[in-house]
Amino acid sequence: MTVNTPVDVTAVRAIVVDILELEDDELTGSSLFVEDHGADSLGAIEILSRIEKELGVVIAQEDLVKLVNLDAVLAVLATAERRQP
């Protein structure tokens, strides 16, 4: 089952800003986590984990490589499955 409600962009943005230790205005939709913000692979995994936990979704492990910027995260979330209660 895919997500039927809009993605909470504010919550996703807050998670990414917190994990990457950025100021809110430093993160744009297209700024790259690794190249522009110095994230490592552990940071990407932490972003994935927090989004899954806080937003109640399941993101396929193969989608991890797609999580390169905020726009990509939002695109992946648009097709993510809701976690079963």
C-alpha positions in Angstrom: 0.0 0.0 0.0 1.4 3.4 -0.9 1.2 6.5 1.2 -2.3 8.1 0.8 -1.6 11.4 2.6 0.7 14.2 1.6 4.3 13.8 2.7 5.1 16.0 5.8 7.8 18.1 4.1 8.4 20.1 7.3 9.0 17.0 9.4 11.3 15.5 6.7 13.2 18.7 6.4 13.6 19.0 10.2 15.0 15.4 10.4 17.6 16.1 7.6 18.6 19.4 9.1 19.1 17.8 12.6 21.1 14.8 11.4 23.3 16.8 9.1 23.7 19.6 11.7 22.7 22.3 9.3 21.0 25.6 9.6 17.5 25.5 8.0 18.5 27.9 5.2 21.5 25.8 4.2 19.3 22.9 3.0 17.6 23.3 -0.4 15.7 20.7 -2.3 18.6 20.0 -4.6 21.6 20.5 -2.4 23.4 17.2 -2.2 23.8 15.6 1.3 27.3 14.3 0.6 28.9 16.8 -1.8 27.3 20.0 -0.4 26.8 19.1 3.3 29.5 16.6 4.1 27.2 13.7 5.0 28.7 10.1 5.1 26.9 6.8 4.5 26.1 6.6 8.2 24.2 9.9 7.9 22.1 8.6 5.0 21.2 5.5 7.1 20.3 7.6 10.0 18.1 9.8 7.8 16.4 6.7 6.5 15.9 5.3 10.0 14.5 8.4 11.6 12.1 9.0 8.7 10.8 5.5 8.9 10.4 5.7 12.7 8.9 9.2 12.9 6.7 9.1 9.9 5.6 5.5 10.2 6.7 4.4 6.7 8.9 1.6 5.4 11.5 2.6 2.7 13.0 -0.2 0.7 16.7 -0.7 1.3 17.4 -0.4 -2.4 16.0 3.1 -2.3 18.8 4.2 0.1 21.0 5.1 -2.8 18.4 7.4 -4.1 18.4 9.6 -0.9 20.9 12.1 -2.2 19.0 15.3 -1.5 15.7 16.5 0.0 13.8 16.4 -3.3 14.9 12.7 -3.8 13.8 11.8 -0.2 10.4 13.4 -0.8 10.1 11.4 -4.1 10.9 8.1 -2.4 8.4 8.9 0.4 5.7 9.5 -2.2 5.8 5.8 -2.9 6.8 4.4 0.5 4.6 2.0 2.3 2.9 2.7 5.6 4.2 0.7 8.5 1.7 -1.9 9.7 0.4 -1.0 13.2 
